[in-house]
Amino acid sequence: NLNEKALNDMENDTYSKGFLLEMETIEEIDNIIR
């Protein structure tokens, strides 16, 4: 099913973007603490 694949791709994309954002935030907090 093409729609399901598109939905999965979207979910994965959102997930990886959220993950990257979180990593950036953690780095910023790290810099503030130091």
Chimera marker file (.cmm) of the C-alpha trace (Angstrom):
<marker_set name="trace">
<marker id="1" x="0.000" y="0.000" z="0.000" r="1" g="1" b="0" radius="0.5"/>
<marker id="2" x="1.580" y="3.239" z="-1.189" r="1" g="1" b="0" radius="0.5"/>
<marker id="3" x="-0.243" y="5.424" z="1.336" r="1" g="1" b="0" radius="0.5"/>
<marker id="4" x="1.038" y="3.333" z="4.226" r="1" g="1" b="0" radius="0.5"/>
<marker id="5" x="4.599" y="3.626" z="2.963" r="1" g="1" b="0" radius="0.5"/>
<marker id="6" x="4.283" y="7.399" z="2.623" r="1" g="1" b="0" radius="0.5"/>
<marker id="7" x="2.879" y="7.589" z="6.141" r="1" g="1" b="0" radius="0.5"/>
<marker id="8" x="5.739" y="5.495" z="7.512" r="1" g="1" b="0" radius="0.5"/>
<marker id="9" x="8.296" y="7.647" z="5.715" r="1" g="1" b="0" radius="0.5"/>
<marker id="10" x="6.690" y="10.760" z="7.181" r="1" g="1" b="0" radius="0.5"/>
<marker id="11" x="6.748" y="9.283" z="10.680" r="1" g="1" b="0" radius="0.5"/>
<marker id="12" x="10.400" y="8.282" z="10.324" r="1" g="1" b="0" radius="0.5"/>
<marker id="13" x="11.254" y="11.745" z="9.011" r="1" g="1" b="0" radius="0.5"/>
<marker id="14" x="9.481" y="13.440" z="11.899" r="1" g="1" b="0" radius="0.5"/>
<marker id="15" x="11.195" y="11.090" z="14.322" r="1" g="1" b="0" radius="0.5"/>
<marker id="16" x="14.695" y="11.750" z="12.997" r="1" g="1" b="0" radius="0.5"/>
<marker id="17" x="14.095" y="15.519" z="12.915" r="1" g="1" b="0" radius="0.5"/>
<marker id="18" x="12.905" y="15.404" z="16.519" r="1" g="1" b="0" radius="0.5"/>
<marker id="19" x="15.901" y="13.298" z="17.456" r="1" g="1" b="0" radius="0.5"/>
<marker id="20" x="18.337" y="15.740" z="15.827" r="1" g="1" b="0" radius="0.5"/>
<marker id="21" x="16.631" y="18.684" z="17.514" r="1" g="1" b="0" radius="0.5"/>
<marker id="22" x="16.958" y="16.941" z="20.856" r="1" g="1" b="0" radius="0.5"/>
<marker id="23" x="20.660" y="16.276" z="20.288" r="1" g="1" b="0" radius="0.5"/>
<marker id="24" x="21.228" y="19.954" z="19.449" r="1" g="1" b="0" radius="0.5"/>
<marker id="25" x="19.388" y="21.039" z="22.579" r="1" g="1" b="0" radius="0.5"/>
<marker id="26" x="21.455" y="18.678" z="24.710" r="1" g="1" b="0" radius="0.5"/>
<marker id="27" x="24.652" y="20.113" z="23.230" r="1" g="1" b="0" radius="0.5"/>
<marker id="28" x="23.484" y="23.656" z="23.982" r="1" g="1" b="0" radius="0.5"/>
<marker id="29" x="22.669" y="22.746" z="27.581" r="1" g="1" b="0" radius="0.5"/>
<marker id="30" x="26.095" y="21.096" z="27.820" r="1" g="1" b="0" radius="0.5"/>
<marker id="31" x="27.752" y="24.334" z="26.714" r="1" g="1" b="0" radius="0.5"/>
<marker id="32" x="25.760" y="26.387" z="29.221" r="1" g="1" b="0" radius="0.5"/>
<marker id="33" x="26.684" y="24.077" z="32.089" r="1" g="1" b="0" radius="0.5"/>
<marker id="34" x="30.396" y="24.205" z="31.306" r="1" g="1" b="0" radius="0.5"/>
<link id1="1" id2="2" r="1" g="1" b="0" radius="0.2"/>
<link id1="2" id2="3" r="1" g="1" b="0" radius="0.2"/>
<link id1="3" id2="4" r="1" g="1" b="0" radius="0.2"/>
<link id1="4" id2="5" r="1" g="1" b="0" radius="0.2"/>
<link id1="5" id2="6" r="1" g="1" b="0" radius="0.2"/>
<link id1="6" id2="7" r="1" g="1" b="0" radius="0.2"/>
<link id1="7" id2="8" r="1" g="1" b="0" radius="0.2"/>
<link id1="8" id2="9" r="1" g="1" b="0" radius="0.2"/>
<link id1="9" id2="10" r="1" g="1" b="0" radius="0.2"/>
<link id1="10" id2="11" r="1" g="1" b="0" radius="0.2"/>
<link id1="11" id2="12" r="1" g="1" b="0" radius="0.2"/>
<link id1="12" id2="13" r="1" g="1" b="0" radius="0.2"/>
<link id1="13" id2="14" r="1" g="1" b="0" radius="0.2"/>
<link id1="14" id2="15" r="1" g="1" b="0" radius="0.2"/>
<link id1="15" id2="16" r="1" g="1" b="0" radius="0.2"/>
<link id1="16" id2="17" r="1" g="1" b="0" radius="0.2"/>
<link id1="17" id2="18" r="1" g="1" b="0" radius="0.2"/>
<link id1="18" id2="19" r="1" g="1" b="0" radius="0.2"/>
<link id1="19" id2="20" r="1" g="1" b="0" radius="0.2"/>
<link id1="20" id2="21" r="1" g="1" b="0" radius="0.2"/>
<link id1="21" id2="22" r="1" g="1" b="0" radius="0.2"/>
<link id1="22" id2="23" r="1" g="1" b="0" radius="0.2"/>
<link id1="23" id2="24" r="1" g="1" b="0" radius="0.2"/>
<link id1="24" id2="25" r="1" g="1" b="0" radius="0.2"/>
<link id1="25" id2="26" r="1" g="1" b="0" radius="0.2"/>
<link id1="26" id2="27" r="1" g="1" b="0" radius="0.2"/>
<link id1="27" id2="28" r="1" g="1" b="0" radius="0.2"/>
<link id1="28" id2="29" r="1" g="1" b="0" radius="0.2"/>
<link id1="29" id2="30" r="1" g="1" b="0" radius="0.2"/>
<link id1="30" id2="31" r="1" g="1" b="0" radius="0.2"/>
<link id1="31" id2="32" r="1" g="1" b="0" radius="0.2"/>
<link id1="32" id2="33" r="1" g="1" b="0" radius="0.2"/>
<link id1="33" id2="34" r="1" g="1" b="0" radius="0.2"/>
</marker_set>
